[in-house]
Amino acid sequence: MIVGKKKGRNEIHKNRRKRKRFLVPGLVIGLILAVLAWNWIGARSPERLAEGEILMPGDYVRRETKTPLSPALFVGKTARAYQVASEIPEVLDQIYCYCECDKHMGHSSLLSCFTDSHGAT
């Protein structure tokens, strides 16, 4: 009973060579695509620096350009919240606001909520 023909040594080596022939070009193309994707993602980053510019720890570039409202306009816990917002605007500018005010009010961060009376609600 013949189940199957055994492959000879030459056939096995031919199959290996065929696989190796596509391995190196595939790796090169994959590497090129990875580098291009990395550069594309980095180019879209808002914190992208100019050539030769060094970013120091205190050099955070704020997304929100307005300043928080004065705490004197509010009372109680709301006034305290606006006071804290005016003390640490760099921190609040890096925090996403989950009330979705970015969709209907154009806010860019949690700090944006304190540039108008929206943070009081």
C-alpha positions as CSV (number, residue, x, y, z in Angstrom):
1,M,0.0,0.0,0.0
2,I,1.5,3.3,-1.1
3,V,0.5,6.1,1.2
4,G,2.6,8.9,-0.2
5,K,5.8,9.5,-2.0
6,K,8.8,10.4,0.2
7,K,10.3,13.7,-0.8
8,G,13.9,13.6,-1.8
9,R,16.6,15.8,-0.3
10,N,16.6,18.1,-3.3
11,E,12.9,18.8,-3.1
12,I,13.2,19.6,0.6
13,H,16.1,22.0,0.0
14,K,14.2,23.7,-2.9
15,N,11.2,24.4,-0.6
16,R,13.5,25.9,2.1
17,R,15.2,28.1,-0.5
18,K,11.8,29.3,-1.8
19,R,10.8,30.3,1.8
20,K,14.1,32.0,2.5
21,R,13.8,33.9,-0.8
22,F,10.8,35.8,0.5
23,L,11.9,36.1,4.1
24,V,14.5,38.8,3.7
25,P,12.5,41.1,1.3
26,G,9.5,40.7,3.6
27,L,11.5,41.8,6.6
28,V,13.0,44.7,4.8
29,I,9.6,45.9,3.6
30,G,8.2,45.5,7.1
31,L,11.0,47.5,8.7
32,I,10.6,50.3,6.2
33,L,6.8,50.4,6.9
34,A,7.5,50.5,10.6
35,V,9.9,53.4,10.3
36,L,7.5,55.3,8.1
37,A,4.6,54.8,10.5
38,W,6.8,55.9,13.5
39,N,7.7,59.1,11.7
40,W,4.1,59.8,10.6
41,I,2.9,59.4,14.2
42,G,5.7,61.6,15.5
43,A,5.0,64.3,13.0
44,R,1.4,64.5,14.1
45,S,2.4,65.0,17.8
46,P,1.5,68.5,19.1
47,E,4.6,68.6,21.2
48,R,6.9,68.2,18.3
49,L,10.0,70.3,18.8
50,A,11.9,72.4,16.4
51,E,15.3,71.2,15.2
52,G,17.8,71.3,18.0
53,E,15.2,72.4,20.6
54,I,15.4,70.6,24.0
55,L,12.2,70.1,26.1
56,M,12.9,70.7,29.8
57,P,10.6,69.4,32.5
58,G,9.0,72.8,33.2
59,D,8.5,73.6,29.5
60,Y,5.0,72.1,29.0
61,V,3.2,73.8,26.2
62,R,-0.4,74.3,27.2
63,R,-3.3,73.5,24.9
64,E,-5.7,75.8,26.6
65,T,-4.8,79.5,26.1
66,K,-7.4,81.1,28.4
67,T,-6.9,81.5,32.2
68,P,-9.3,80.0,34.7
69,L,-12.0,82.4,36.1
70,S,-11.4,84.1,39.4
71,P,-12.5,82.1,42.5
72,A,-14.1,85.3,43.8
73,L,-17.0,84.8,41.4
74,F,-18.0,81.6,43.2
75,V,-18.7,80.4,46.8
76,G,-18.0,77.3,48.8
77,K,-16.5,74.2,47.2
78,T,-16.9,75.7,43.7
79,A,-14.7,78.7,44.7
80,R,-12.1,76.2,46.0
81,A,-12.2,74.3,42.8
82,Y,-11.5,77.4,40.7
83,Q,-8.7,78.4,43.2
84,V,-7.0,75.0,42.6
85,A,-7.5,75.3,38.9
86,S,-5.7,78.7,38.9
87,E,-2.9,77.2,41.0
88,I,-2.1,74.2,38.8
89,P,-3.2,74.9,35.3
90,E,-0.4,72.8,33.7
91,V,-1.7,69.7,35.5
92,L,-5.4,70.2,34.6
93,D,-4.4,70.9,31.0
94,Q,-3.0,67.4,30.7
95,I,-6.1,65.7,32.1
96,Y,-9.0,64.6,29.8
97,C,-12.4,65.8,30.8
98,Y,-15.0,63.0,30.8
99,C,-18.1,65.2,30.7
100,E,-17.7,65.3,26.9
101,C,-17.6,69.1,26.8
102,D,-15.0,68.8,24.0
103,K,-17.7,67.6,21.6
104,H,-20.3,70.4,22.2
105,M,-18.3,73.2,23.8
106,G,-14.9,72.9,22.1
107,H,-13.0,72.2,25.3
108,S,-9.5,70.7,24.9
109,S,-8.9,69.5,28.5
110,L,-10.1,69.7,32.1
111,L,-8.6,73.2,32.4
112,S,-11.0,74.4,29.7
113,C,-13.9,73.7,32.0
114,F,-12.6,76.3,34.4
115,T,-12.1,79.0,31.8
116,D,-15.9,79.5,31.9
117,S,-18.7,78.7,34.4
118,H,-18.9,75.1,33.1
119,G,-16.6,73.9,35.9
120,A,-19.1,75.1,38.5
121,T,-21.8,72.6,37.4
